[in-house]
Amino acid sequence: MDTGQLVLIIVLAVVVIAAVIFAVVIGRRKKAEVNRHRAGELREKAAEEAIDAHRAKAESAQAEANALQAEVEANRLRQEAERHAEKANEAHGRVEEHLRHADKLDPNVADRSNGDRSSVPDRAGDADRAGTTGRSNASDGSNAAEGERMTRDRTGRDGSTREGDRNL
Protein backbone atom coordinates (compact mmCIF):
# COMPACT_ATOMS: atom_id res chain seq x y z
CA MET A 1 0.00 0.00 0.00
CA ASP A 2 1.50 3.10 -1.02
CA THR A 3 0.65 6.56 0.07
CA GLY A 4 -1.73 7.35 -2.80
CA GLN A 5 -3.91 4.44 -1.96
CA LEU A 6 -3.86 5.34 1.71
CA VAL A 7 -4.89 8.94 0.91
CA LEU A 8 -7.62 7.63 -1.35
CA ILE A 9 -8.99 5.34 1.39
CA ILE A 10 -8.95 8.21 3.91
CA VAL A 11 -10.69 10.55 1.47
CA LEU A 12 -13.31 7.90 0.68
CA ALA A 13 -13.82 7.26 4.40
CA VAL A 14 -14.28 11.00 5.03
CA VAL A 15 -16.73 11.25 2.11
CA VAL A 16 -18.70 8.25 3.35
CA ILE A 17 -18.77 9.64 6.90
CA ALA A 18 -19.86 13.04 5.53
CA ALA A 19 -22.60 11.39 3.47
CA VAL A 20 -23.85 9.46 6.50
CA ILE A 21 -23.83 12.64 8.62
CA PHE A 22 -25.60 14.53 5.82
CA ALA A 23 -28.23 11.74 5.54
CA VAL A 24 -28.79 11.72 9.30
CA VAL A 25 -29.19 15.53 9.41
CA ILE A 26 -31.59 15.52 6.46
CA GLY A 27 -33.53 12.62 8.02
CA ARG A 28 -33.86 14.46 11.33
CA ARG A 29 -35.05 17.62 9.56
CA LYS A 30 -37.66 15.65 7.62
CA LYS A 31 -38.75 13.89 10.79
CA ALA A 32 -38.96 17.24 12.60
CA GLU A 33 -41.04 18.67 9.73
CA VAL A 34 -43.36 15.65 9.77
CA ASN A 35 -43.69 15.97 13.56
CA ARG A 36 -44.47 19.71 13.24
CA HIS A 37 -47.13 18.97 10.63
CA ARG A 38 -48.63 16.19 12.77
CA ALA A 39 -48.57 18.42 15.85
CA GLY A 40 -50.43 21.11 13.89
CA GLU A 41 -53.09 18.58 12.87
CA LEU A 42 -53.41 17.42 16.47
CA ARG A 43 -53.81 21.03 17.62
CA GLU A 44 -56.54 21.62 15.02
CA LYS A 45 -58.30 18.44 16.11
CA ALA A 46 -57.99 19.48 19.77
CA ALA A 47 -59.46 22.89 18.92
CA GLU A 48 -62.42 21.23 17.15
CA GLU A 49 -62.94 18.89 20.09
CA ALA A 50 -62.74 21.86 22.47
CA ILE A 51 -65.50 23.56 20.48
CA ASP A 52 -67.56 20.36 20.60
CA ALA A 53 -66.89 20.07 24.33
CA HIS A 54 -68.06 23.67 24.90
CA ARG A 55 -71.12 23.01 22.76
CA ALA A 56 -71.91 19.84 24.73
CA LYS A 57 -71.44 21.73 28.00
CA ALA A 58 -73.78 24.48 26.79
CA GLU A 59 -76.36 21.89 25.73
CA SER A 60 -76.03 20.22 29.12
CA ALA A 61 -76.58 23.53 30.88
CA GLN A 62 -79.59 24.23 28.65
CA ALA A 63 -81.05 20.80 29.37
CA GLU A 64 -80.56 21.36 33.09
CA ALA A 65 -82.24 24.76 32.84
CA ASN A 66 -85.13 23.17 30.92
CA ALA A 67 -85.44 20.49 33.59
CA LEU A 68 -85.53 23.11 36.34
CA GLN A 69 -88.11 25.09 34.40
CA ALA A 70 -90.22 21.97 33.94
CA GLU A 71 -89.92 21.23 37.65
CA VAL A 72 -91.04 24.76 38.51
CA GLU A 73 -93.96 24.42 36.07
CA ALA A 74 -94.87 21.03 37.56
CA ASN A 75 -94.85 22.54 41.06
CA ARG A 76 -97.03 25.40 39.85
CA LEU A 77 -99.47 22.99 38.23
CA ARG A 78 -99.48 20.83 41.37
CA GLN A 79 -100.35 23.88 43.50
CA GLU A 80 -103.02 24.88 40.99
CA ALA A 81 -104.49 21.38 41.13
CA GLU A 82 -104.54 21.55 44.92
CA ARG A 83 -106.34 24.91 44.78
CA HIS A 84 -108.88 23.46 42.35
CA ALA A 85 -109.37 20.46 44.61
CA GLU A 86 -109.95 22.78 47.57
CA LYS A 87 -112.46 24.79 45.53
CA ALA A 88 -114.19 21.57 44.47
CA ASN A 89 -114.38 20.42 48.09
CA GLU A 90 -115.76 23.79 49.14
CA ALA A 91 -118.31 23.68 46.31
CA HIS A 92 -119.29 20.15 47.28
CA GLY A 93 -119.75 21.33 50.86
CA ARG A 94 -121.94 24.21 49.67
CA VAL A 95 -123.97 21.80 47.53
CA GLU A 96 -124.49 19.51 50.50
CA GLU A 97 -125.43 22.49 52.65
CA HIS A 98 -127.96 23.68 50.07
CA LEU A 99 -129.39 20.18 49.72
CA ARG A 100 -129.73 19.81 53.49
CA HIS A 101 -131.41 23.19 53.63
CA ALA A 102 -133.75 22.20 50.78
CA ASP A 103 -134.58 18.94 52.58
CA LYS A 104 -135.45 20.93 55.71
CA LEU A 105 -137.74 23.19 53.72
CA ASP A 106 -139.38 20.41 51.66
CA PRO A 107 -142.38 18.95 53.55
CA ASN A 108 -142.34 15.80 51.34
CA VAL A 109 -138.87 14.70 52.47
CA ALA A 110 -139.00 12.25 55.35
CA ASP A 111 -136.91 13.15 58.40
CA ARG A 112 -133.64 11.17 58.37
CA SER A 113 -131.61 11.11 61.52
CA ASN A 114 -128.57 9.36 59.95
CA GLY A 115 -128.06 12.09 57.31
CA ASP A 116 -128.00 9.61 54.39
CA ARG A 117 -128.66 11.53 51.17
CA SER A 118 -128.37 8.61 48.77
CA SER A 119 -132.05 7.65 49.01
CA VAL A 120 -133.60 11.05 48.34
CA PRO A 121 -136.48 10.23 45.98
CA ASP A 122 -136.70 13.47 44.01
CA ARG A 123 -132.98 14.04 43.26
CA ALA A 124 -133.39 13.22 39.55
CA GLY A 125 -136.27 15.70 39.40
CA ASP A 126 -133.98 18.42 40.72
CA ALA A 127 -131.50 17.63 37.96
CA ASP A 128 -134.30 17.68 35.34
CA ARG A 129 -135.44 21.08 36.56
CA ALA A 130 -131.86 22.30 36.16
CA GLY A 131 -131.94 21.40 32.46
CA THR A 132 -130.30 17.98 32.43
CA THR A 133 -133.13 15.83 31.11
CA GLY A 134 -132.18 12.40 29.87
CA ARG A 135 -129.64 11.64 32.60
CA SER A 136 -130.23 8.63 34.81
CA ASN A 137 -129.92 8.38 38.57
CA ALA A 138 -126.81 6.25 38.05
CA SER A 139 -124.84 9.42 37.28
CA ASP A 140 -124.61 10.51 40.92
CA GLY A 141 -121.03 11.75 40.34
CA SER A 142 -122.33 14.30 37.86
CA ASN A 143 -125.19 15.27 40.20
CA ALA A 144 -122.70 16.83 42.59
CA ALA A 145 -121.32 18.97 39.77
CA GLU A 146 -124.85 19.72 38.68
CA GLY A 147 -125.70 20.78 42.23
CA GLU A 148 -122.74 23.11 42.20
CA ARG A 149 -123.94 24.63 38.93
CA MET A 150 -127.44 24.98 40.37
CA THR A 151 -126.02 26.66 43.43
CA ARG A 152 -124.18 29.13 41.27
CA ASP A 153 -127.28 29.71 39.15
CA ARG A 154 -129.39 30.40 42.23
CA THR A 155 -126.97 32.85 43.76
CA GLY A 156 -126.32 34.72 40.53
CA ARG A 157 -122.68 34.93 41.58
CA ASP A 158 -119.63 32.68 41.71
CA GLY A 159 -121.06 30.13 44.14
CA SER A 160 -120.53 32.24 47.23
CA THR A 161 -122.56 31.17 50.26
CA ARG A 162 -122.51 34.40 52.19
CA GLU A 163 -125.96 35.25 53.55
CA GLY A 164 -126.34 38.45 51.55
CA ASP A 165 -125.46 36.69 48.28
CA ARG A 166 -128.03 33.87 48.38
CA ASN A 167 -131.30 34.00 46.47
CA LEU A 168 -132.87 30.93 48.03
ABEGO torsion letter per residue (X at the ends): XBAAAAAAAAAAAAAAAAAAAAAAAAAAAAAAAAAAAAAAAAAAAAAAAAAAAAAAAAAAAAAAAAAAAAAAAAAAAAAAAAAAAAAAAAAAAAAAAAAAAAAAABAABBBBAAGBAAABAAAAAAAAAAGABGBBAABAAAAAAAAAAAAAAAAGBAGBABAAABAX
